[in-house]
Amino acid sequence: MHAAGKYAGAHLDGNNRLIATDVAGTALDFIESFTPPPDCDMTLADARRAWPKKTLMVNLASSLHLQGPAAIRAHARGLIEEGAGDGRRFMVGVIEDVPNRGLETLVPLAEEIASWRL
């Protein structure tokens, strides 16, 4: 894929601690839907250490969608502080169905991300 100018990635929204070294040894450019605690077993800081050259698209853990706007803002702030670094190779996304059309989840998440500055 690289020879054709394409990026290669994988959807890893599960417990990744056991496979972290194997993933590090791949030619993957990005990890999509990486899900840190409280739902999975590997923190964003752990992922950054294990995969320093890979782009991470971090998934907002599905359990947080039911905890309300304050919890989502706090979690988003923590993700940014823990993993954004210089703002390169870092994205935040949502791959779950969200309650209430996202008003109590997507809006606070977007506002928190928008308030972040390098």
PyMOL commands that set and color helices and strands:
alter all, ss='L'
color gray80, all
select helices_A, chain A and resi 2-4+17-24+44-50+62-66+69-83+99-102+106-115
alter helices_A, ss='H'
color red, helices_A
select strands_A, chain A and resi 9-11+30-34+55-59+90-93
alter strands_A, ss='S'
color yellow, strands_A
deselect
rebuild
show_as cartoon
